[in-house]
């Protein structure tokens, strides 16, 4: 569980305690694959990290975020994936 969360956290664009990192946008296909591997994770700790990742991506590149979300929704998402998507869209809903 901790390694899976680390896989998500190390890709985050806007960590609260670090400078903004846009490496995820430069290697978007790899980024998308890693998050895709984590989207069905049963552990809320990991789900929250993936959702935070999507939320960061939505702030930097909404088109990339929607590309991921649309693909996940098209593949009949699990409950975990649905929660991750809702969590990832929270800033958009607040705006």
C-alpha positions as CSV (number, residue, x, y, z in Angstrom):
1,X,0.0,0.0,0.0
2,X,2.8,2.5,0.9
3,X,4.7,1.8,-2.3
4,X,1.5,2.2,-4.4
5,X,0.9,5.6,-2.7
6,X,4.5,6.6,-3.3
7,X,4.0,5.8,-7.0
8,X,1.2,8.3,-7.1
9,X,2.7,11.0,-4.8
10,X,6.0,11.2,-6.6
11,X,4.1,12.1,-9.8
12,X,2.1,15.0,-8.2
13,X,2.4,18.3,-9.9
14,X,1.5,20.5,-6.8
15,X,2.8,18.9,-3.6
16,X,2.1,21.3,-0.7
17,X,5.7,21.1,0.5
18,X,7.5,21.2,-2.8
19,X,7.9,23.3,-5.9
20,X,5.6,22.7,-8.8
21,X,6.8,19.9,-11.1
22,X,5.5,19.6,-14.6
23,X,7.4,16.4,-15.4
24,X,4.1,14.5,-15.5
25,X,3.0,16.6,-18.5
26,X,6.2,16.0,-20.4
27,X,5.8,12.2,-19.9
28,X,2.1,12.1,-20.0
29,X,1.7,8.6,-21.4
30,X,3.7,7.1,-18.6
31,X,1.9,9.3,-16.0
32,X,-1.5,8.1,-17.4
33,X,-0.4,4.5,-17.3
34,X,0.8,4.7,-13.6
35,X,-2.4,6.4,-12.5
36,X,-4.4,3.9,-14.5
37,X,-2.8,1.0,-12.7
38,X,-3.8,2.6,-9.4
39,X,-7.4,3.5,-10.1
40,X,-8.9,0.3,-8.8
41,X,-6.9,0.2,-5.6
42,X,-9.0,-0.8,-2.7
43,X,-7.1,1.2,-0.1
44,X,-8.5,4.7,0.6
45,X,-5.0,6.0,1.3
46,X,-4.0,5.3,-2.3
47,X,-7.3,6.4,-3.8
48,X,-7.0,9.7,-2.1
49,X,-3.5,10.2,-3.5
50,X,-4.6,9.4,-7.0
51,X,-7.6,11.8,-6.6
52,X,-5.3,14.5,-5.4
53,X,-3.1,13.8,-8.4
54,X,-6.1,14.3,-10.8
55,X,-7.1,17.5,-8.9
56,X,-3.6,18.9,-9.4
57,X,-3.6,17.9,-13.1
58,X,-7.1,19.6,-13.5
59,X,-5.6,22.9,-12.3
60,X,-2.6,22.7,-14.7
61,X,-4.0,21.0,-17.8
62,X,-7.7,20.4,-17.8
63,X,-7.6,18.7,-21.2
64,X,-5.1,16.1,-20.0
65,X,-7.2,15.5,-16.9
66,X,-10.4,15.1,-18.9
67,X,-8.6,12.6,-21.2
68,X,-7.8,10.4,-18.2
69,X,-11.3,10.8,-16.7
70,X,-13.1,10.2,-19.9
71,X,-11.1,7.0,-20.6
72,X,-11.8,5.7,-17.0
73,X,-15.6,6.5,-17.2
74,X,-15.8,4.8,-20.6
75,X,-14.5,1.5,-19.2
76,X,-17.3,1.2,-16.6
77,X,-15.5,2.3,-13.5
78,X,-15.4,0.5,-10.2
79,X,-16.6,2.2,-7.0
80,X,-13.0,3.0,-6.2
81,X,-12.5,4.7,-9.6
82,X,-15.8,6.6,-9.2
83,X,-14.6,7.9,-5.8
84,X,-11.2,8.9,-7.3
85,X,-12.9,10.8,-10.1
86,X,-15.2,12.7,-7.7
87,X,-12.2,13.5,-5.5
88,X,-10.2,14.7,-8.5
89,X,-12.9,17.0,-9.7
90,X,-13.5,18.7,-6.3
91,X,-11.8,22.0,-7.1
92,X,-13.6,22.2,-10.4
93,X,-16.9,21.7,-8.5
94,X,-16.0,24.4,-5.9
95,X,-15.2,27.0,-8.6
